[in-house]
Amino acid sequence: MTFTRVARTRRARDPLRLAIATSRLAKISPALLALAIFLLVALLFTGLLTLPIAAADGRATVLHDAMFTAFSAVTVTGLVSVDTAEHWSFFGEFVILLGIQIGGLGIITIALLLSRAVTRSFGVQVRIFAQQGIGASKLGEVQSLLRIVILTTLVLEGTLALVLIPRFIMLEGWAHGIWDGLFYAISAFNNAGFAPNPGGLMAYDGDFWITIPVMIGVFVGSFGFPVFLVLMVSKHHWRRWSLHTKLTLTTTIVFLLLGALAWGVFEWSNTATIGDMTVGEKIFHSLFASTMMRSGGFSLTDYGESNPVTLLVTDALMFVGGGSASTAGGIKVTTIAVLFLAIVAEAKGDKNVMIFGRTIPQGVLRVAISVTFLGATLVLVATGLIMTVSDAPLDRILFEVISAFATCGLSVGLSEELHPVGLYVLTALMFAGRIGPIGLASALAIRRRNLLFRYPDERPVIG
């Protein structure tokens, strides 16, 4: 056999070997497969953004800025180290928008699509992984629900684009209007926070035709696909809603109102933000800011001018984030709801955690504690690392770190000032924040051991 034939044979075998390896990984560890896919996608988009054609000036973008932007897009975060409208060309913005769309579908959806393409079927492990992530009540529903997830995303984004595009056309003409309307629609629903125009959404402050649809898109996008699926079937019938749907919507609304109240009170007299506005404008800005704390990333005021206590409140709400299996980040509202209910039950002396006529299993509480501890640990470590390369005050560093972990995108401007080492830290944190809580919760749901023995009970001293 000649050297040419050997080379052709090897090239032909490479895709087969990759398919076999992917199939085995999908069966053994769907969570690890999802992580690997997400990382490869982010690295691919990093490479695309380093191309000269991606920059407005026609020169190659340095690696740390390209990687930071690519990971921010794929993790639907919205933090930027360079101005999106000024630095990137149309090709660069298209790559960013494509990254947002892929990232918005989520690691679970991407893993399912690849697993289906390679193995032609969904294994038991993959189905359990998907059931945990997209809310399927039965393992056999995964394939049909996957189609619904993708279709729902495209329909909601399309509806939002149809509302926004006419207004942008009126302001910017046909070409820029269609592009900006589509960009904002996808960015808003996926809670990405990227803006294609100079000044971002601040440039349209007071234009309710733009700000209100964007706010609604972010709010709806933070619900999560499990909630969408229940609402599509049960609609407004409260009694037919699942416990997850009730907890998600109730907690989301509570945090929305509390966040708006706290943000409005603390910024009411701050002339650098909303202090000089009318009462109606202050109320609207408070609701808008609270909505974006869910992981939206858009802002109508400069957070660098906010009061320190406002930043602290925003830190807390960003850390919580939005709904499970949604485009929002954070530890998720159901996680904090379960922890709160457990505290209430313990204070009342109840053995079980109960809400809405249902008992929450102890295993769910352990997962909630694990996800919260993981999030807090990531934030603590990243904050310490950033402090070693930046002289910025702790409140600004903590704000940027939590925004990165929660894939929120709100910023005090620190990302644009950081040393490349700091950008790499935030890049890793965005990736961990996007896949960490989902991957950990799904992995814990799959890895269940039934031990054949049990040690005697003994209570350590707590508190």
N, C-alpha and C positions, 0 to 999 in steps of 0.2 A: 504494500500500500504506500502511495507516495505521500510526501509531507503535506501537500495540498488537501488530499482526501482525509488525512488524519485531522487537520485543522477544521475542515468542514464538519466532520463527524463530532468533534468536540463542541463546536458551536451549536450543533443541532441538539446535543445532549444537555447543554447548559440550561435552556428554558425548562426542559423536562425535570432536571434535578431541582431547579428552583420551585417548580410546581409541587414536586414530591415533598420537599422540605416545608413549604408553606402549608400543605395539607396536613403533615404530621404536627406542625406547630399549632394549627387550628384545632386539632383534636386534643392535643395535650394541654395547651394553655392559650385559650382565646384572648385573655387579657394581655399576655405577652405579645401575641400577634398584633393586637390593636396598637400597642405601644410602638412596636417596630414599624408598623405602617405609618403611623402618625409622624414618627421621627424622620423616616425616609421622605415623606411628603414635604415636611418643613425644610429639610436639607435641599430637596429639589428646587423649591421656590427660592431658597437662599442663592443657589447657583444662578437662577434666572435673573434675580435682582442685581447680581454682580455684573451682568452683561452691560456693555456701553449703551446699547439700545434702550435699556431700562431707565437711564438717567436723562434728565432734560438737557444737560450740557454735553451729552454724548461721551462722557468719560466713565470708566468703570467705577462703581461705588465700592468703598473699602468694605472688607469682610464683616467687621463688627456692626456697621450700620445696615448692611444688606441682611445679615442673619437676624439682627434684632427686629427689623421690619417684617421679614418673612415669618418668623416665629410669632410675632404679634398678630399677623394676619391669620395664620393657620389656627392659632389658639383663640381667635376672635377676641383679642384684648383691646387693641387700639392705642397702646403706648407707642410713641415714635421718637426717634433720635434725630431725624431730619424732617423738615416740613414736607408733608405728602404732596401738596399742590405745587410747590416750587421745585422740589428736588427731582421728582419722578416724571418721566415722560408718559404718554398715553399707554405705551406698552407696559411700563412699570406699574401704573395704576391698574391696568387690566390684570396683571399678575397678582397684585394685592387683592383685587376684588375676587378673583378666582380662588385664591387662598382662603378668603373669608367664607366663600360659599362651601368649599370642601370642608373647612374646619367647622362650619356651622352644622353640617350634617352629623358631625361627631365621630369619635373614634369607633364607637360601636357599629354605626351604620357602615363606615368604610370597611371595617373588619368583616362584617357580614357579606358585603358585596364581593370582597376579594375571596372570602371563603367559598361563597357560592360559585364564583367564576372558576376557581381551581378545583374544588372537590365535587362540584355539581350537586351538592346537597349540604344540609346543615346537620352536623353531628350533635350528640346529646350535650356535650360540654359547650359547644357554640350556642345551642338553643338556650341553655341555662344562663349563659353570659348575656345573651340578648334579652331574655326575659327579665333579668335584673335591670337592664339598662333602658329598655323602651317600654316596659310595663305590660308585656304580654301576660295574660292570665293563664294561658295554656301554651305548652311547648309547640304544639302544632300550628299556632297562630303566627309564628315568627315571620315566615315568608310573606304572608299577606300584609302583615303590619309594616314590614319594611317598605313595601310599595306605598302604603298609606303615608308613612313618615315623609318620604321623598316628595310625594304628590302634594301633601299639605304644606310643606316648606315652599314649594314653587308657587302654589296658589296664593298663599299669604303674602309672599314677596311680590308677586305680580300685582295683586290688589293694591298694595302700598305704593308700588311704582306708578300705577295708573292715577293715583291721587296726587302724587308729588310731581310727576313729569310736566303736566300742564302749567303749574306755577313756575317751575324752573325755566320752561320755554318762554314764558312771559318776561322773565327777568334777564335771561342770558341768551336767548335765541335757540334755534332748533338743535344744533349739534351739541353745545354745552348743556342745554336744558335736558335733553334726553339722557345724556351720560350722567349728569349729576343726580337727576331724579332716580335713575336705576341704581346708581352707586349708593345713595342714601337709603333707598328701600332695602337693599340687601344688607348694608352695614347696620341699619337700625334693627331689623328683625333678628339678625344674628348677634345683636348686642356687641358689635365690633368697635364702634366709636371712631372709625376712620372717616375723614372728610376730604373730598376731592378739590375743594375750593380754598383759596387763601382766607384765613381767619376762621375756618370751620363754621360750625353752626352759629357762632357768635355774630357772624355777618348777617344772619337772618333773624336776630333777636327782635321780637315784636311782630314778626310775620307768622300769624297763627296757622296759615295754610301749610306752612312747612314744619313749624315746631310741634304742633299738636299731633299730626300723623306720625312724625318721628317718635314722639313720646309714646304714642299708642303702640307703635311697632315694637319698641323696646320692651314695653310692659307685657304685651302678649307673648313676645319671644321668650320671656323669662319664665313662662309657665312650665314648659317642658312637654315633650311628646306624650308621656303617659296621661297628662291632663287633657291634651287635645283629643286623644283617642276616646277617653271617657265622655267628654263633652259632645263629641260627634255622635255617640250612641245614645247617651242619656239626656243630652241637651240641658234644660234648666231644672230637671227633676232632681232635687237635692237628695232625696232618699235613695236614689239609684246610683249616686256618685260613690266612687271608691273612697276608702279612708285617705289614701294618698292625695286624691283630688281635693277633698275637703280640707285637709291639713295645708296643702300648698296654697290654695286660694285664700283661705282664712289668714294664714300667717303672712302671705304676701301683702294683703290689704292692710293688715295691722301695721306691718313695718313701713308700708308706703305712707300711711297717715302719721305715724310717730316720727318717721324721718322728716316729713315735710314740716311738722310742727317744730321739731328741734332745730332744723336748718333755718327755718324762718325766724325763730326767736333769737338765735345766736347771731344771725346776719342782719337783723331788722334795722339796726342803726349803723351798719358798716357802709360808709359812703363809697368805699372802693368796690363794693359789689352791688347791693340793692338798696342801700340807705337812702338814696335820692329818688327812688321810684315811688309811684302811687301805691296805695294799699292793694289794689287789684293786681298790679304788676308784681308786687312782693309775694302775694299768695301764689300766683302762677309760677314764678321762679322757684318757690319753695317746693311745689309739687313736681316741677320738672327736675330739680336737683335730686329729690328723693327717688324719683323713677330711675334716674341714671345711676344711683347708688346700687341698684339691683344688678349692675354690670353693664349698663348702657355705654358709658364712656363719653357721651356728648356733654358739653357744658355751655351755658350762656353767660357765665361769669368766669373770671380768672381765679382759680382755686389757690394760686399763689398769694392772693390778696385776702383770703379768708381768715377768720379768727382761728387761733389754735384749737379752741374748744369745738369749732365746727369741723375742723380736720379730724379731731378725735372721734366725733360722732360718725363722720363719714367712714373712718377706718372700720368702726364696728359694723356698720351696715354693709360695706363692701365685703368684709370677711364672711358675712352670712351668705350674701349672693342671692341667687334666684332658685328656680325649681330644679329638681333632679332630672337628668337627661334632657336638659334644656341648653340653649345657647349661652346662658348665663354661667358665671363661675361661682367661686366661694364654696363653703362647706354645705350649702343648700339650706333652704328654709325648713324643709322637713327634718333635717338633722337637728337644727336648733329647737324646733317644736318638740321633738321627741325628748331632748335633754330637759327642756323646761317642764314638760309633763311628768318626767321622772322625778324632778325636784319637788314638784307639787305633790305627787303621790307619796314621796318619802316624808314630806312635811306633814301630810295628813295621816301617815301611818298605814297607808294602803300597800298591800303586798304586790298588786298588779298595777300596771300603767294602763289606764282606760280613758277613752275619749270617743265621742260620737257613737256610743253603743258598741264599741269594739275594744278588745284587749290587745295591746301591742306586745309581741313576744320579747322575751329578754334578749334574744339574739340580735334583734334590731337595735336595742339600746347599746349593746356592745359595739356594733358597727358604727353607730353614731358617735360614740366616745372615741373610737379608733380614728375616724375621719377628722374629727375636731382636733385631736391630739396631733395627727399628722400635719394638718394645716398650720397649727400654732408652731410646731417645730420648724417647718419650712420657713415661716415668716421670721422666727427668731434667728435662725442660722443665716438667712439672706440679709437681714438687717445688720447683723454683726459683720458680715463680709463687706457690705457696702460702706459701713462706717470706717473700714480700714483704708478705703480708697477715696473717700469724700469727706470734706470738712463741713458739709451741710448740716443744719440742725437735725436733731433726732426726729422731730415731728414731720419734717419734710421727707426724710429718708423712710420712715415707717409708712407714711402715706403712699409713697411710690412703690414700696415693697408689697404692701397689701393689695394695691391696685394691680400689680403684676400677678401675684398669686391668685387673686380672685378674678383674673382676666377681665377687669373692669375697664381700664383705660383712662380713668380720670387721672389728671397729672397736675403737679405743682411746678412743672418745668424741669424737674431734676434729670429726667432721662436725656434731655438734650445737652446737659452739662457734664454728664458722668464720663469718667475715664473708661476706655474700652473694656477694662477688666470688670468694671461695674455693670456695663451693658451685657457682658457675657453672663454675669450672675443673674441679672433680671431675665435674660433669655431662658436660662435653665429653669428659673422660677416660674415663668409663664408656662413652659412646657409641663413642669411638674404640677402646677396648679390646675392645668386643663385635664391631664390624664390621671393625676394622683387620686383625688376623691372617687372618681368613677371607677378607675382600675382597682383601687383598694376595696371598695364596696362590692364590686362584681367578683373579685377574687375571693373575698371572704364568703360570699354567697355560694360559690362553687366548692370551696375547700371546707367541707363539713366532715368531721371525724366522729364516729360513734365509738367511744371508749367502752371497754368491757369491765371497767373497774371505776371506783370513785373513792377518793380519800375522805376521811372524817372531816366534818365542818369545824372551823374555828375562826372566830371573828377578830381581825386585827383592830387596833385602836385607830379610828379615823377622826381627824379634826383636832 
